[in-house]
Amino acid sequence: MSRLTVRELLEERAGLLEGVRRFFRSRGVLEVDTPILSRAAGTDPALEPFVTSYQGPGEAKGLRLYLQTSPEFHMKRLLAAGSGDIFQVCHAFRQGERGARHNPEFTLLEWYRIGFDHQQLMIEVAELVNTLLGGSLPMERISWQVLFQRGFGWDPLEVDRETLAATARGHGLGGVELQERDQWLDLLMSHLLEPELGHGRLTFVHGYPASQASLARLCPEDPRLACRFELYLEGMELANGFHELADPDEQLARFEADNRRRRELGQEPLPIDHRLVEALRQGLPDCAGVALGLDRLLMLKLGAERLDDVLSFPLPEA
C-alpha cells in the first residue's frame, strides 16, 4: 500500500467503524459495551490473558483481574438476561501474540444473532465483509475434513500422529516435535493450507473437530465435529464463529478440562467464569456468534502487509 498520512489512516479506520455500526443498525442489532477487566478468564490453553490487580476500597488484599481476550462471556450473560441481538466493537488483549498479523492489543468486532445457526451466520458475515470492503466477493464453504483430504489425501479425523509428522517433514516442516494430533493438525493448517484459502473469494472452513470446539456445540449429525467456522480472505484468518453451546454442564466440563490441560502443559489454571455457567442455567437463547478482527480487515482493505501499518500505536510505539 502507499504510505498514508496519520490523518488518512485515522479516516480509514473511522470509516470502517462507521460502516460496522450502519450495517448493524439497519438490521436492528443493538450495540453494547462490556468490561475489559474481569475476575474470571477464558481457560483455553491456546490463549493467555494479561493479568493485573485492583488495589483500593473493598479489596484490602488486592483483587486479581484479567484483561479480556474476548468479550464473549459478558455478552452471553447479556443474551441470557434478554438483551436480544447484540454487537460490540472493543479492544481485546492476548499475551504472547506479536507478529506481522498480531499485536497483543487489537480491535475486535463480536456479535450474536438469536435464532441463527452457524450456517446462517456465515451468510451475514459475508454480507458484512463485502459491505465494508465495497466489493462482491463470492462465498465459498468447505468442510475442515474435506480441506485436509484434498490437501494431503488422508482423513484428519482418522490419521495417526506418525502420518502427521511424516506429512510435515515431507512439506519442509522438519525439526518440529509435537505431542498431540491437534498440534500437528494446527501446524499443517497454518503453514500449508491457510495460505491457499480465500484468494478472490470469502472461504468459510466449517466442521472443526470436537477437540477444537471451544464454546461451540457439537454437530448432532456427527458428534466428532463442532458447529464452528473460520473465515479466510487472501490467506488470512478474519473471523471465528460458533453455533453457541448452551448446555451449562457441558460448558463447565470443558472449562475444567481446559484447566487440566493447562496444568499438563505447565500453564497456570485460570478462574472459571461461574457467572457465565449460571447464566447458561438460566437459559441462553438459541444463537450463533462470531468474532472478527477489524485490524486485519483494515489491512486487507488498504493492502497493508503488516498489522503495525494500520495501528496508530503498535506495541513498539505504545
Residue frames relative to the residue before (quaternion, step in Angstrom):
aa qw qx qy qz dx dy dz
M 1.0000 0.0000 0.0000 0.0000 0.00 0.00 0.00
S 0.4960 -0.6072 0.5100 0.3537 3.58 -1.17 0.49
R 0.5566 -0.6399 0.4145 0.3302 3.54 -0.99 0.83
L 0.2651 -0.7740 0.5598 0.1314 3.57 -0.80 1.06
T 0.5010 -0.5930 0.5216 0.3540 3.53 -1.22 0.44
V 0.6699 -0.4747 0.3671 0.4372 3.57 -1.25 0.31
R 0.6586 0.5163 -0.3095 0.4516 3.58 0.91 -0.90
E 0.6604 0.5105 -0.3148 0.4519 3.60 0.90 -0.87
L 0.6526 0.5066 -0.3172 0.4656 3.57 0.96 -0.84
L 0.6444 0.5135 -0.3198 0.4677 3.58 0.96 -0.83
E 0.6514 0.5119 -0.3158 0.4625 3.59 1.00 -0.78
E 0.6333 0.5256 -0.3320 0.4609 3.59 1.02 -0.77
R 0.6668 0.4840 -0.3047 0.4777 3.59 0.91 -0.87
A 0.6518 0.5143 -0.3213 0.4555 3.59 0.91 -0.87
G 0.6439 0.5217 -0.3192 0.4597 3.58 1.02 -0.78
L 0.6297 0.5280 -0.3289 0.4653 3.57 1.04 -0.77
L 0.6755 0.4897 -0.2931 0.4669 3.58 0.89 -0.92
E 0.6317 0.5210 -0.3292 0.4703 3.57 1.03 -0.76
G 0.6446 0.5262 -0.3155 0.4562 3.57 1.02 -0.79
V 0.6143 0.5407 -0.3398 0.4635 3.58 1.05 -0.77
R 0.7040 0.4689 -0.2778 0.4553 3.57 0.79 -1.02
R 0.6284 0.5297 -0.3390 0.4578 3.60 1.00 -0.74
F 0.6344 0.5478 -0.3219 0.4402 3.58 0.97 -0.91
F 0.7465 0.4109 -0.2419 0.4641 3.58 0.76 -0.99
R 0.5837 0.5559 -0.3816 0.4523 3.59 1.08 -0.57
S 0.6613 0.5205 -0.3114 0.4414 3.59 0.97 -0.86
R 0.7315 0.3922 -0.2254 0.5102 3.61 1.23 -0.42
G 0.5351 -0.6726 0.3857 0.3355 3.57 1.24 0.24
V 0.4410 0.6683 -0.4734 0.3670 3.58 1.14 0.59
L 0.3634 -0.7809 0.4810 0.1635 3.56 -0.69 1.17
E 0.3572 -0.7126 0.5594 0.2274 3.58 -0.96 0.86
V 0.0653 -0.7969 0.6005 0.0071 3.58 -0.95 0.93
D 0.2426 -0.7377 0.6139 0.1413 3.51 -1.36 0.27
T 0.0200 -0.8097 0.5861 -0.0206 3.59 -0.74 1.03
P 0.6709 -0.5392 0.3211 0.3949 3.62 -1.19 0.43
I 0.4114 -0.6587 0.5715 0.2651 3.52 -1.27 0.55
L 0.7236 0.3757 -0.2151 0.5375 3.58 1.12 -0.71
S 0.0280 0.8002 -0.5967 0.0533 3.56 -1.01 0.83
R 0.5290 -0.6182 0.4835 0.3228 3.55 -1.25 0.54
A 0.7432 0.3243 -0.1846 0.5553 3.58 1.19 -0.58
A 0.2109 -0.7732 0.5869 0.1150 3.55 -1.28 0.27
G 0.5791 -0.5358 0.4670 0.3993 3.52 -1.27 0.31
T 0.3650 -0.7803 0.4769 0.1747 3.57 -0.85 0.99
D 0.3864 0.7491 -0.4697 0.2625 3.61 1.26 -0.19
P 0.4288 -0.7270 0.4690 0.2602 3.63 -0.63 1.06
A 0.6259 0.5564 -0.3404 0.4275 3.61 1.18 -0.44
L 0.7342 0.3472 -0.2051 0.5462 3.60 1.26 -0.31
E 0.1099 -0.7963 0.5937 0.0371 3.55 -0.83 1.01
P 0.2918 -0.7927 0.5079 0.1688 3.60 -0.59 1.09
F 0.4884 -0.5757 0.5513 0.3550 3.52 -1.37 0.22
V 0.2188 -0.7794 0.5795 0.0944 3.55 -1.06 0.83
T 0.0503 0.7671 -0.6386 0.0364 3.55 -1.06 0.81
S 0.2682 -0.7609 0.5571 0.1968 3.61 -1.21 -0.23
Y 0.3559 -0.6910 0.5878 0.2245 3.51 -1.28 0.58
Q 0.0600 -0.7703 0.6346 0.0157 3.57 -0.95 0.94
G 0.5203 0.6434 -0.4381 0.3512 3.59 -0.57 1.06
P 0.8102 -0.2657 0.1848 0.4887 3.56 -1.29 -0.25
G 0.7965 0.2825 -0.2360 0.4797 3.52 -0.97 0.94
E 0.7740 0.2109 -0.1215 0.5846 3.59 1.22 -0.32
A 0.1086 -0.8484 0.5169 0.0368 3.55 0.49 1.23
K 0.7294 0.4011 -0.2276 0.5053 3.58 1.08 -0.70
G 0.5674 -0.5934 0.3859 0.4207 3.56 1.27 -0.03
L 0.2089 -0.7720 0.5923 0.0982 3.54 -1.13 0.69
R 0.3526 -0.7401 0.5401 0.1903 3.56 -0.66 1.15
L 0.0194 -0.8072 0.5884 -0.0434 3.57 -0.84 1.04
Y 0.2682 -0.7559 0.5825 0.1321 3.54 -1.25 0.57
L 0.3753 -0.6792 0.5769 0.2550 3.55 -1.07 0.77
Q 0.5333 -0.6796 0.4015 0.3043 3.56 -0.82 1.02
T 0.3170 -0.6986 0.6069 0.2075 3.54 -1.13 0.76
S 0.7582 -0.0302 0.0273 0.6508 3.56 1.36 -0.36
P 0.4586 -0.6870 0.4779 0.2989 3.63 -1.08 0.55
E 0.3004 0.8300 -0.4473 0.1441 3.57 1.32 0.04
F 0.6957 0.4960 -0.3122 0.4154 3.60 0.72 -1.00
H 0.6810 0.4733 -0.2971 0.4732 3.59 0.88 -0.90
M 0.6481 0.5185 -0.3323 0.4481 3.59 0.97 -0.77
K 0.6463 0.5023 -0.3301 0.4701 3.60 1.01 -0.69
R 0.6063 0.5316 -0.3578 0.4710 3.59 1.09 -0.58
L 0.6288 0.5127 -0.3307 0.4820 3.59 1.07 -0.67
L 0.6337 0.5324 -0.3284 0.4552 3.58 0.98 -0.84
A 0.6715 0.4918 -0.2942 0.4697 3.57 0.96 -0.89
A 0.6732 0.4884 -0.2882 0.4745 3.59 1.17 -0.55
G 0.6340 -0.5839 0.3163 0.3962 3.60 1.27 0.05
S 0.2872 0.8037 -0.4848 0.1912 3.60 1.15 0.48
G 0.3530 -0.6893 0.5413 0.3275 3.58 1.00 -0.79
D 0.7675 -0.3238 0.2523 0.4923 3.58 -1.29 -0.26
I 0.0158 0.8191 -0.5699 0.0637 3.59 -0.83 1.00
F 0.0645 -0.7585 0.6442 0.0748 3.53 -1.35 0.43
Q 0.0896 -0.7861 0.6101 0.0419 3.52 -1.30 0.40
V 0.1630 -0.7144 0.6694 0.1218 3.54 -1.19 0.73
C 0.1587 0.8089 -0.5417 0.1648 3.57 -0.55 1.10
H 0.4747 -0.6033 0.5344 0.3536 3.52 -1.35 0.06
A 0.1065 -0.7637 0.6347 0.0511 3.55 -1.09 0.81
F 0.2424 -0.7899 0.5590 0.0700 3.54 -1.20 0.65
R 0.0459 0.7991 -0.5962 0.0622 3.57 -0.84 1.00
Q 0.4166 -0.7316 0.4955 0.2137 3.51 -0.70 1.19
G 0.8373 0.2631 -0.1768 0.4455 3.56 -1.12 0.72
E 0.6122 0.5474 -0.3601 0.4425 3.62 1.23 0.04
R 0.2819 0.7392 -0.5535 0.2603 3.53 -0.34 1.29
G 0.4036 0.6953 -0.5130 0.3008 3.59 -0.73 1.03
A 0.7912 -0.3143 0.2197 0.4764 3.55 -1.28 -0.26
R 0.7927 0.2450 -0.1234 0.5443 3.58 1.10 -0.68
H 0.7003 0.4303 -0.2517 0.5110 3.57 1.27 0.22
N 0.0339 0.7253 -0.6876 -0.0101 3.51 -1.28 0.61
P 0.5484 -0.6537 0.3859 0.3507 3.64 -0.85 0.79
E 0.7242 0.2327 -0.1939 0.6196 3.59 1.27 -0.32
F 0.1016 0.8096 -0.5646 0.1238 3.57 -0.71 1.05
T 0.4889 -0.6650 0.4890 0.2822 3.56 -1.30 0.34
L 0.0986 -0.8119 0.5752 -0.0161 3.52 -0.73 1.18
L 0.1799 -0.7227 0.6564 0.1204 3.51 -1.18 0.77
E 0.0370 0.7991 -0.5979 0.0504 3.56 -0.73 1.05
W 0.0819 0.8086 -0.5805 0.0497 3.59 -0.95 0.79
Y 0.2283 -0.7618 0.6012 0.0781 3.51 -1.33 0.62
R 0.1168 -0.7967 0.5927 0.0166 3.54 -0.95 1.02
I 0.3373 -0.7553 0.5346 0.1732 3.53 -0.59 1.23
G 0.7959 0.2715 -0.2288 0.4903 3.55 -0.98 0.94
F 0.5868 0.5443 -0.3753 0.4675 3.60 1.30 -0.01
D 0.2178 -0.6819 0.6609 0.2252 3.52 -1.32 0.36
H 0.7175 -0.4553 0.2844 0.4438 3.60 -1.23 0.08
Q 0.6030 0.5541 -0.3697 0.4389 3.60 1.11 -0.54
Q 0.6635 0.4851 -0.3027 0.4825 3.60 0.96 -0.82
L 0.6522 0.5251 -0.3242 0.4403 3.56 0.99 -0.79
M 0.5670 0.5878 -0.3881 0.4271 3.61 1.07 -0.60
I 0.6398 0.5291 -0.3281 0.4507 3.58 0.97 -0.85
E 0.6827 0.4763 -0.2994 0.4662 3.58 0.89 -0.87
V 0.6025 0.5430 -0.3603 0.4607 3.60 1.03 -0.69
A 0.6581 0.5061 -0.3088 0.4641 3.58 0.91 -0.91
E 0.6465 0.5160 -0.3201 0.4618 3.60 0.98 -0.81
L 0.6509 0.5113 -0.3160 0.4638 3.59 0.97 -0.82
V 0.6823 0.4911 -0.3019 0.4497 3.58 0.78 -1.00
N 0.6585 0.4920 -0.3179 0.4725 3.60 0.90 -0.81
T 0.6269 0.5278 -0.3385 0.4625 3.59 1.01 -0.73
L 0.7145 0.4635 -0.2644 0.4524 3.59 0.83 -0.97
L 0.7113 0.4223 -0.2551 0.5007 3.59 1.09 -0.66
G 0.4053 -0.7365 0.4597 0.2864 3.58 1.25 -0.17
G 0.5977 0.5724 -0.3571 0.4331 3.56 1.07 0.69
S 0.3321 -0.7072 0.5762 0.2400 3.55 -1.30 -0.30
L 0.0576 0.8310 -0.5474 0.0806 3.55 0.75 1.07
P 0.4532 -0.6769 0.4946 0.3031 3.61 -0.91 0.80
M 0.3971 -0.7089 0.5426 0.2127 3.52 -1.26 0.59
E 0.0685 -0.7888 0.6108 0.0045 3.56 -0.91 1.00
R 0.1072 -0.7780 0.6157 0.0648 3.57 -0.98 0.84
I 0.0669 0.7785 -0.6211 0.0606 3.55 -0.98 0.88
S 0.4329 -0.7000 0.4949 0.2787 3.58 -0.90 0.84
W 0.6186 -0.5558 0.4227 0.3601 3.54 -1.19 0.70
Q 0.6529 0.5284 -0.3103 0.4452 3.58 0.95 -0.88
V 0.6805 0.4791 -0.2856 0.4751 3.59 0.89 -0.96
L 0.5939 0.5815 -0.3606 0.4232 3.59 1.04 -0.75
F 0.6960 0.4484 -0.2689 0.4921 3.59 0.90 -0.89
Q 0.6312 0.5352 -0.3439 0.4437 3.58 0.98 -0.77
R 0.6682 0.4839 -0.2984 0.4799 3.58 0.98 -0.81
G 0.7080 0.4934 -0.2700 0.4272 3.55 0.92 -0.86
F 0.8456 0.1732 -0.0366 0.5037 3.56 0.92 -0.91
G 0.5006 -0.7012 0.4027 0.3091 3.59 1.24 -0.12
W 0.7144 0.3601 -0.2796 0.5308 3.60 1.17 0.28
D 0.5388 -0.6299 0.4670 0.3080 3.56 -1.28 0.51
P 0.3759 -0.7633 0.4726 0.2295 3.64 -0.52 1.09
L 0.6190 0.5381 -0.3516 0.4513 3.60 1.21 -0.31
E 0.7504 0.3727 -0.1946 0.5100 3.58 1.23 -0.38
V 0.5483 0.6719 -0.3883 0.3117 3.59 1.13 -0.57
D 0.3787 -0.7166 0.5333 0.2423 3.58 -1.10 0.67
R 0.6881 -0.5134 0.3333 0.3897 3.54 -1.29 0.40
E 0.6193 0.5568 -0.3502 0.4287 3.59 1.06 -0.72
T 0.6508 0.5008 -0.3142 0.4765 3.59 1.00 -0.80
L 0.6245 0.5381 -0.3332 0.4577 3.57 1.03 -0.78
A 0.6725 0.4918 -0.2979 0.4661 3.57 0.90 -0.91
A 0.6517 0.5098 -0.3140 0.4656 3.58 1.00 -0.84
T 0.6284 0.5288 -0.3317 0.4641 3.59 1.04 -0.76
A 0.6445 0.5197 -0.3185 0.4616 3.57 0.95 -0.86
R 0.6611 0.4973 -0.3095 0.4689 3.60 0.90 -0.90
G 0.6718 0.5224 -0.2932 0.4356 3.55 0.99 -0.87
H 0.7244 0.3727 -0.2281 0.5333 3.57 1.25 -0.33
G 0.6738 -0.5541 0.2894 0.3940 3.56 1.12 0.66
L 0.5778 0.5722 -0.3897 0.4323 3.58 1.21 0.38
G 0.2016 0.8022 -0.5298 0.1876 3.56 0.95 0.89
G 0.7222 0.4469 -0.3180 0.4215 3.55 -1.29 0.30
V 0.5849 0.5526 -0.3769 0.4588 3.59 1.29 0.08
E 0.0807 -0.7845 0.6140 0.0326 3.56 -0.91 0.94
L 0.0551 0.7961 -0.5953 0.0937 3.56 -0.52 1.22
Q 0.4434 -0.7334 0.4636 0.2248 3.54 -1.11 0.72
E 0.8032 0.3195 -0.1308 0.4854 3.57 0.94 -0.83
R 0.6191 -0.5529 0.4123 0.3755 3.55 -1.20 0.60
D 0.6631 0.5184 -0.3202 0.4348 3.58 0.86 -0.92
Q 0.6263 0.5297 -0.3459 0.4556 3.58 1.03 -0.66
W 0.6504 0.4970 -0.3119 0.4824 3.58 1.00 -0.80
L 0.6549 0.5131 -0.3123 0.4586 3.57 0.94 -0.87
D 0.6394 0.5142 -0.3205 0.4733 3.59 1.02 -0.79
L 0.6294 0.5367 -0.3331 0.4526 3.58 1.00 -0.80
L 0.6908 0.4696 -0.2799 0.4732 3.57 0.84 -0.96
M 0.6299 0.5352 -0.3318 0.4546 3.58 1.02 -0.79
S 0.7423 0.4455 -0.2467 0.4356 3.58 0.68 -1.11
H 0.7552 0.4084 -0.2226 0.4619 3.61 0.94 -0.81
L 0.8152 0.2968 -0.1275 0.4807 3.59 0.97 -0.77
L 0.7566 0.3865 -0.2201 0.4794 3.61 0.94 -0.78
E 0.6576 0.5474 -0.3253 0.4027 3.60 0.81 -0.96
P 0.6600 0.5288 -0.3494 0.4034 3.66 0.80 -0.82
E 0.6906 0.4776 -0.2766 0.4675 3.60 1.18 -0.47
L 0.6007 0.6083 -0.3432 0.3890 3.60 1.26 -0.12
G 0.8556 0.2601 -0.1538 0.4202 3.53 -1.25 0.55
H 0.4032 0.7029 -0.5002 0.3051 3.61 1.04 0.57
G 0.8355 0.0155 -0.0774 0.5437 3.53 -0.40 1.31
R 0.7543 0.2448 -0.1673 0.5857 3.58 1.29 0.23
L 0.4468 -0.6347 0.5505 0.3075 3.54 -1.34 0.25
T 0.0994 -0.8265 0.5539 0.0127 3.57 -0.31 1.26
F 0.1269 -0.7802 0.6117 0.0330 3.55 -0.71 1.17
V 0.1484 -0.7563 0.6335 0.0687 3.56 -0.71 1.14
H 0.0133 0.8253 -0.5610 0.0631 3.61 -0.69 1.04
G 0.7229 0.4264 -0.3117 0.4454 3.54 -1.29 0.25
Y 0.1362 0.8059 -0.5587 0.1409 3.58 0.83 0.99
P 0.6120 -0.5690 0.3807 0.3959 3.63 -1.13 0.47
A 0.6433 -0.5469 0.3787 0.3790 3.56 -1.18 0.59
S 0.6180 0.5566 -0.3416 0.4378 3.59 1.11 -0.63
Q 0.7276 0.3380 -0.2186 0.5555 3.58 1.29 -0.30
A 0.2865 0.8106 -0.4719 0.1953 3.58 1.19 0.56
S 0.1877 -0.7921 0.5517 0.1813 3.59 1.08 -0.66
L 0.7785 -0.2830 0.2206 0.5150 3.62 -0.55 -1.11
A 0.4639 0.6660 -0.4506 0.3718 3.59 1.19 0.53
R 0.4874 -0.6276 0.5100 0.3293 3.56 -1.20 0.50
L 0.5126 -0.6293 0.4823 0.3295 3.57 -1.23 0.42
C 0.5602 -0.6165 0.4359 0.3407 3.56 -1.14 0.69
P 0.4407 -0.7110 0.4715 0.2793 3.63 -0.70 0.97
E 0.6505 0.5237 -0.3232 0.4451 3.61 1.10 -0.63
D 0.7954 0.0207 0.0275 0.6051 3.59 1.13 -0.64
P 0.2377 -0.8275 0.4927 0.1263 3.62 -0.02 1.27
R 0.5003 0.6166 -0.4495 0.4091 3.59 1.23 0.11
L 0.7326 0.3995 -0.1910 0.5169 3.56 1.30 -0.43
A 0.3372 -0.7258 0.5684 0.1907 3.54 -1.27 0.55
C 0.4668 -0.6506 0.5252 0.2882 3.56 -1.21 0.61
R 0.3668 0.7170 -0.4753 0.3543 3.52 0.56 1.26
F 0.0347 -0.7892 0.6119 0.0405 3.58 -1.17 0.58
E 0.1497 -0.7290 0.6521 0.1445 3.50 -1.38 0.29
L 0.2946 -0.7432 0.5774 0.1660 3.55 -1.13 0.75
Y 0.0857 -0.7828 0.6158 0.0257 3.56 -1.01 0.93
L 0.0274 0.7637 -0.6444 0.0265 3.52 -1.13 0.82
E 0.8382 -0.0340 -0.0463 0.5423 3.56 -0.77 1.13
G 0.7260 -0.4755 0.2307 0.4400 3.54 0.91 1.01
M 0.6612 0.4915 -0.3002 0.4808 3.59 1.25 0.20
E 0.4289 -0.6804 0.5292 0.2703 3.56 -0.98 0.87
L 0.1565 -0.8120 0.5600 0.0508 3.56 -0.85 1.03
A 0.8312 0.0476 0.0437 0.5522 3.59 0.94 -0.82
N 0.1409 -0.7582 0.6339 0.0585 3.52 -1.29 0.59
G 0.0403 0.8436 -0.5285 0.0860 3.57 -0.51 1.18
F 0.1850 -0.7867 0.5853 0.0655 3.55 -1.26 0.60
H 0.3225 -0.5567 0.6954 0.3201 3.45 -1.47 0.19
E 0.3779 -0.8251 0.3714 0.1963 3.51 -0.12 1.39
L 0.4804 -0.6435 0.5277 0.2770 3.51 -1.11 0.86
A 0.1160 -0.8171 0.5636 0.0349 3.59 -0.82 1.01
D 0.5408 0.6279 -0.3941 0.3975 3.60 1.28 -0.09
P 0.3545 -0.7751 0.4724 0.2245 3.65 -0.37 1.14
D 0.6550 0.5147 -0.3259 0.4471 3.60 0.97 -0.76
E 0.6460 0.5013 -0.3141 0.4825 3.57 1.02 -0.80
Q 0.6501 0.5145 -0.3276 0.4532 3.59 0.96 -0.82
L 0.6508 0.5052 -0.3141 0.4718 3.59 0.93 -0.86
A 0.6428 0.5188 -0.3244 0.4609 3.59 0.96 -0.83
R 0.6482 0.5049 -0.3261 0.4675 3.62 1.01 -0.74
F 0.6249 0.5249 -0.3421 0.4657 3.60 0.98 -0.79
E 0.6738 0.4933 -0.2944 0.4648 3.59 0.90 -0.91
A 0.6393 0.5108 -0.3222 0.4761 3.59 1.02 -0.77
D 0.6065 0.5469 -0.3489 0.4596 3.60 1.04 -0.75
N 0.6947 0.4744 -0.2884 0.4574 3.58 0.85 -0.92
R 0.5964 0.5297 -0.3697 0.4765 3.59 1.07 -0.57
R 0.6641 0.4986 -0.2988 0.4702 3.56 0.97 -0.87
R 0.6130 0.5443 -0.3494 0.4538 3.58 1.03 -0.74
R 0.6433 0.5129 -0.3231 0.4677 3.59 0.96 -0.81
E 0.6449 0.5274 -0.3206 0.4508 3.58 0.95 -0.87
L 0.7192 0.4381 -0.2344 0.4856 3.57 1.06 -0.79
G 0.5336 -0.6430 0.3980 0.3786 3.58 1.27 -0.02
Q 0.5062 0.6253 -0.4313 0.4084 3.58 1.26 0.38
E 0.5524 -0.6066 0.4566 0.3440 3.55 -1.19 0.54
P 0.4128 -0.6716 0.5415 0.2921 3.63 -0.89 0.83
L 0.2956 -0.7846 0.5301 0.1261 3.56 -1.08 0.76
P 0.6064 -0.5758 0.3933 0.3820 3.60 -1.11 0.61
I 0.3867 -0.7133 0.5409 0.2217 3.56 -0.91 0.94
D 0.4086 -0.7020 0.5294 0.2449 3.56 -1.02 0.83
H 0.1442 -0.8243 0.5448 0.0543 3.56 0.09 1.31
R 0.5602 0.5810 -0.4007 0.4337 3.60 1.19 -0.38
L 0.6261 0.5105 -0.3364 0.4841 3.59 1.08 -0.66
V 0.6424 0.5216 -0.3281 0.4557 3.59 0.92 -0.88
E 0.6600 0.4967 -0.3081 0.4719 3.58 0.99 -0.83
A 0.6143 0.5371 -0.3463 0.4628 3.59 1.06 -0.71
L 0.6378 0.5089 -0.3273 0.4765 3.59 1.02 -0.76
R 0.6243 0.5300 -0.3434 0.4599 3.60 1.05 -0.68
Q 0.6488 0.5068 -0.3137 0.4731 3.58 1.06 -0.71
G 0.5985 -0.5972 0.3317 0.4185 3.57 1.24 -0.46
L 0.1010 -0.7653 0.6351 0.0282 3.53 -0.49 1.25
P 0.4320 -0.6922 0.4962 0.2968 3.62 -0.74 0.92
D 0.5891 -0.5552 0.4413 0.3873 3.55 -1.16 0.60
C 0.2043 0.7955 -0.5327 0.2043 3.59 -0.52 1.15
A 0.2455 -0.7114 0.6309 0.1887 3.49 -1.41 0.20
G 0.0820 -0.8060 0.5860 0.0155 3.55 -1.10 0.74
V 0.0940 -0.7985 0.5944 0.0149 3.53 -1.22 0.56
A 0.1916 -0.7400 0.6322 0.1265 3.54 -1.22 0.64
L 0.0754 -0.8024 0.5918 -0.0133 3.57 -0.87 1.03
G 0.3824 -0.7399 0.5119 0.2106 3.58 -0.85 0.99
L 0.2874 -0.7989 0.5040 0.1585 3.58 -0.34 1.22
D 0.6032 0.5510 -0.3725 0.4402 3.62 1.05 -0.58
R 0.6590 0.4938 -0.3077 0.4768 3.58 1.00 -0.80
L 0.6305 0.5210 -0.3403 0.4638 3.57 1.02 -0.73
L 0.6395 0.5098 -0.3200 0.4783 3.59 1.04 -0.76
M 0.5748 0.5731 -0.3640 0.4568 3.59 1.10 -0.69
L 0.7039 0.4659 -0.2670 0.4649 3.56 0.81 -1.02
K 0.6319 0.5441 -0.3298 0.4425 3.57 1.00 -0.79
L 0.7681 0.3663 -0.1777 0.4942 3.57 0.99 -0.88
G 0.4500 -0.6947 0.4507 0.3343 3.59 1.25 -0.19
A 0.3361 0.7560 -0.4942 0.2670 3.60 1.14 0.60
E 0.4038 -0.7279 0.5077 0.2222 3.57 -1.13 0.64
R 0.7849 0.2077 -0.1071 0.5739 3.58 1.16 -0.53
L 0.5844 -0.5812 0.4383 0.3586 3.55 -1.15 0.66
D 0.5886 0.5991 -0.3632 0.4034 3.58 1.04 -0.75
D 0.6297 0.5786 -0.3333 0.3971 3.57 1.09 -0.71
V 0.7580 0.3557 -0.2059 0.5064 3.61 1.16 -0.44
L 0.5859 0.5506 -0.3736 0.4626 3.58 1.29 0.18
S 0.4965 -0.6505 0.4795 0.3169 3.57 -0.99 0.78
F 0.8058 0.0211 0.0309 0.5910 3.57 0.99 -0.88
P 0.1230 -0.7926 0.5950 0.0518 3.61 0.08 1.24
L 0.7801 -0.4132 0.2017 0.4244 3.55 -1.26 0.44
P 0.6831 0.4845 -0.3429 0.4256 3.69 0.74 -0.80
E 0.7459 0.3899 -0.2097 0.4977 3.59 1.17 -0.54
A 0.4657 0.7144 -0.4305 0.2958 3.59 1.27 -0.15
